[in-house]
Amino acid sequence: MSSVTPDQPRRPAAGVRADARRDDARPAGAARNDDARRTDDGRREDARRNHDRREHGARADARREDARREHDRPGGRPAAGGRVPAPRRSESGRGRAPLVVAAGVAAGWAALTSYLPVALVLWLAQFSEDAGSVAGALRAGLSGWLLGHGVPLQTTAGPLGLVPLLLAGLAFWRLTRAGVHTSRAMGARGGRSPRQALTAAVAVGLGYGLLGALAAVLVSTGDLRVSPVRAGVTHAVFGALAALVGAVRTTGVAGMLAERAPAVLRDGVRTGLVAGLLLLGAGAGAAGLAVATGGGDAADMIGAYRTGVAGQAGITLVSLAYAPNATIWSTAYLLGPGFAVGAGTAVRTSEVSVGALPAVPLLAGLPSGPVDGFGAALLAVPVLAGMAAGWLLARRLLRDADGRAVPEWGALLGPAALAGPVVGLLAGLAAAASGGPLGGGRLAEIGPVPWQVAAVSTAVVTAGALLGAAAARVLARPAARA
C-alpha cells in the first residue's frame, strides 16, 4: 500500500509503477529513511488537522455563547461589537394608504353606519297598510341623519331643529373610529405628533362635510328645504371634532398632554367628569321614573297613531332617540333652572306651567305641579353628587400616598374647586345641544337655558366637591397618624 497522505493528489497508475521501481532500486537504508520521514510528516499533518479542528470548535462555541448572550440581553439589543441584525421594517412604513383615500373611506363608512339605523327606524315609524315605501324611508332617513348632526330642517310647519342626541352620539362614536383608522393608515400610531392628529381629523372632517352637503341636496324638495352650505359646514366641524378625539388617542397625543398637565388640573378634570356623570345618572333615573309613572299616557299616545305594530315600534324607537335629551332636561330640573316645552312655559321644581302639548310619548312624564314635601329632597341630589366626587378625589389621593400622609389642603381643595367649572362647562354645552325648535309658534322654544344650567351647576358642584373632599381629609387624619 502506498504511503501517500490524503492531501496529496492520486497519481496515474503508470507513475505509481515507476515510483515503485525507483523505490525498489534504492538501498534498503534509504528506503527506511524515507519511510521514517513520511511517518513524521503524516504525524505533523495529523497534529495540524487536530489543532485546526479544535480551533474551529472553539470558535463555534464562542459564536453560540455570543448568540445566547444577545438573546438574554434585556430589550433584545445586540452586544457592542457583535453582529447587528438587519432592522425590521417599522409599522409606519408598512401598508400606508394615501391620506385622501383613507379619510374618504373612513368618513364614508362612518356616514353609512350612522345613516342606516335612522332609515330603518323612520321606515318603521311611517309603516302602515297603505304607507311607507323604501324610497320614502331612504329620504326620511337622510333628513333624520342631517337633523342628528344639528342641521335644521325648514318645513312648512316651521324650522325643525331638536336634535336626537342618541343619533348624534352614534355618529360621534363612528367618526371617532374614523379618526382612529385614518391615523393608523397614515402611519401615525404612537407617534405623539399633534400635527399628524390634526391632519387626520381635518381630512375626515372635509370628507364628512362633502357627504353632508350632498345629503342636503338630495333631500331638498318643495316641502322640505336644507341649506347645503349649512349642512356641509356643520358636518365638517362635527366630523373634525369627533375624529380628533380618536386621532389624539391613537397617536398618543392625549397621553402626552396628560403627562405635561399639572397634577391639580388633571385631578380637577377627572373629579369634574365624575361629578358630571353622577349628575347625569341622577337625571336619567328621575326621567325614567317619571316616564314609568306616566306609562299609561305614553301607551295611549302611541296607540293613537294607528300605524300597526311595526309603526308603533318605530315611534317608540324615535322616542328613545330623544331619551338623552330628556335626561339632560331632567338634570336641569334637579339643578333648579328647569326647562321649557314651548314659548312662555316653564318646568321647574317650584313651578310647572305648560299649555297644549303635541302627542309625543316622551312628554308623558312631565310633572303636573311643583314638588312639595319629600319631593323637595330632590334639590339635594346635585349637592350630593358633588360631595361624592370630592370624597372619591380625597380617597384616591390617600390611596396614591399609601396612607403614609394626609394630602395637603392645596393639593386636595384645588382639584375640588376646579371640578365645578368643568361640570358647568359640560352641563352648559349639553343643555345647548339638547334644545331646539320643534316647529313654529309655541314650539319654537324647547329645552333648558344653557347659561343658567352652567352657572347653577358650577356653584352647586364646587360647594359639594369642597365639602366632600374636606370631610374625607378630616376623617382620614386619625387613621393616617396611627
Number of C-alpha atoms within 10 A of each C-alpha: 3 6 9 12 13 9 7 7 8 11 10 8 8 9 11 13 12 11 11 12 11 10 14 11 10 10 9 10 9 11 14 11 11 12 13 12 12 15 14 12 13 16 12 12 15 12 12 12 12 12 12 12 12 12 12 12 12 12 12 12 12 12 13 12 12 16 16 11 14 18 14 12 12 9 8 10 12 18 14 8 6 11 11 10 8 6 6 6 8 8 12 15 11 11 11 14 14 12 17 15 14 23 29 22 17 26 30 18 16 23 20 13 13 21 22 14 15 24 22 16 24 24 25 25 24 23 21 17 9 8 10 16 14 11 10 15 21 19 19 20 22 21 26 22 26 26 22 25 23 23 26 22 25 17 15 13 12 15 19 21 23 25 26 25 24 17 24 21 16 17 24 22 18 24 32 26 23 32 37 26 23 33 31 22 22 22 20 25 24 16 15 19 17 19 11 20 29 20 20 31 31 21 25 34 31 22 23 29 26 21 21 27 22 15 20 25 16 14 20 17 10 8 10 15 18 23 15 21 16 17 26 24 19 21 25 25 18 21 31 28 21 23 34 28 21 25 33 27 20 24 23 18 21 16 15 15 14 12 11 9 11 11 14 18 15 17 21 25 20 19 28 31 18 21 30 25 15 19 29 22 16 20 25 21 14 20 24 17 13 18 20 14 13 18 16 12 18 21 14 13 19 19 15 11 14 11 21 16 14 16 24 23 17 22 23 20 17 22 16 18 21 18 19 21 24 26 22 28 29 28 30 30 23 23 25 20 25 24 26 22 27 22 14 12 18 21 26 22 21 15 15 18 16 17 12 8 12 11 15 15 22 22 19 21 20 16 17 11 14 14 17 10 6 7 10 13 11 17 15 13 17 26 24 21 25 34 27 22 29 35 23 19 25 26 18 13 19 19 12 11 12 11 17 13 14 21 19 10 11 10 14 22 24 16 27 35 24 24 32 31 21 23 29 26 18 18 27 23 15 20 23 17 20 24 27 21 21 22 19 15 12 17 21 19 22 22 25 29 18 22 17 19 28 25 18 20 31 25 16 21 33 28 20 27 33 25 20 24 26 20 15 20 21 11 10 18 14 10 12 14 10 7
